[in-house]
Amino acid sequence: MLLVLVLLVAGGCVAIVAGISHEASKTVEVEYAVTGNARDVTIAYSVWNDDGISTRSETVKTLPWRKVVKTKGFTKGGSLLISLSGSGGTATCSVTVDHDTPKTSTASGPSAAASCSGF
């Protein structure tokens, strides 16, 4: 009985390690998008590389804006942040990982902000 229990536990550990190894080597596509009528929108988004996760930022005069990042491994904890200028308007951020259901959020009005995170 004890031998069977030990074999089951060992088999479970091997399955977990194999699953983690598969996820760590899998290529994932992350699509960031910002749409709306706001102008001068500041956009900050996560980028994964060999050193870990970092953030890039840019300001765009007009929308829409789109960026696709391909990465390997786990992408949990990423973010897309948008900040509107004092002139206002409306902007919606959207993050889609491997064509799954997107995370979205909308900012509206002068100096408003929105965040799409936790993907």
Solvent accessible surface area in square Angstrom, and as a share of the most:
residue,aa,sasa,rsa
1,M,200,0.89
2,L,132,0.65
3,L,124,0.61
4,V,85,0.49
5,L,102,0.51
6,V,83,0.48
7,L,111,0.55
8,L,122,0.61
9,V,89,0.51
10,A,50,0.38
11,G,41,0.39
12,G,34,0.33
13,C,72,0.43
14,V,105,0.60
15,A,66,0.51
16,I,112,0.57
17,V,100,0.57
18,A,59,0.45
19,G,36,0.35
20,I,94,0.48
21,S,68,0.44
22,H,114,0.51
23,E,66,0.29
24,A,49,0.38
25,S,70,0.45
26,K,72,0.30
27,T,75,0.43
28,V,10,0.06
29,E,39,0.17
30,V,0,0.00
31,E,45,0.20
32,Y,0,0.00
33,A,21,0.16
34,V,0,0.00
35,T,69,0.40
36,G,43,0.41
37,N,115,0.59
38,A,2,0.01
39,R,140,0.51
40,D,51,0.26
41,V,1,0.00
42,T,56,0.33
43,I,0,0.00
44,A,19,0.15
45,Y,7,0.03
46,S,4,0.03
47,V,9,0.05
48,W,32,0.11
49,N,78,0.40
50,D,155,0.80
51,D,143,0.74
52,G,35,0.33
53,I,91,0.46
54,S,51,0.33
55,T,92,0.53
56,R,133,0.49
57,S,78,0.50
58,E,60,0.27
59,T,85,0.49
60,V,23,0.13
61,K,146,0.62
62,T,73,0.42
63,L,24,0.12
64,P,110,0.69
65,W,24,0.08
66,R,152,0.55
67,K,72,0.31
68,V,51,0.29
69,V,20,0.11
70,K,139,0.59
71,T,13,0.07
72,K,139,0.59
73,G,10,0.09
74,F,116,0.48
75,T,11,0.07
76,K,161,0.68
77,G,57,0.55
78,G,0,0.00
79,S,27,0.18
80,L,0,0.00
81,L,82,0.41
82,I,1,0.01
83,S,50,0.32
84,L,9,0.05
85,S,31,0.20
86,G,58,0.56
87,S,91,0.59
88,G,3,0.03
89,G,30,0.29
90,T,50,0.29
91,A,0,0.00
92,T,42,0.24
93,C,0,0.00
94,S,24,0.15
95,V,2,0.01
96,T,23,0.14
97,V,34,0.20
98,D,63,0.33
99,H,151,0.67
100,D,98,0.51
101,T,115,0.67
102,P,64,0.40
103,K,94,0.40
104,T,83,0.48
105,S,35,0.22
106,T,79,0.46
107,A,3,0.02
108,S,77,0.50
109,G,20,0.19
110,P,96,0.61
111,S,84,0.54
112,A,23,0.18
113,A,72,0.56
114,A,12,0.09
115,S,53,0.34
116,C,3,0.02
117,S,56,0.36
118,G,56,0.54
119,F,18,0.08
